[in-house]
């Protein structure tokens, strides 16, 4: 069942920095990160993982989080 809250984020573009947002300083996926990405996708958001390290690095985490089907990897220079 859709709610007014979920309709508010439908089609929202959300850019997520990989380091210290999805992944800790030791390179481990943070608890709840995968679930949060799936929930945002299910709410209709367009997700973009990015990192100043580069697009290949962001894409690696895209696969690790299982968000390949719900997000795109991008590089900061592509967002401006």
Secondary structure as UniProt FT lines:
FT   HELIX           4..9
FT   TURN            10..11
FT   STRAND          13..17
FT   TURN            20..22
FT   TURN            25..26
FT   TURN            31..32
FT   HELIX           33..42
FT   TURN            43..44
FT   STRAND          46..50
FT   TURN            52..53
FT   HELIX           55..64
FT   TURN            65..66
FT   TURN            68..70
FT   STRAND          71..74
FT   HELIX           76..78
//
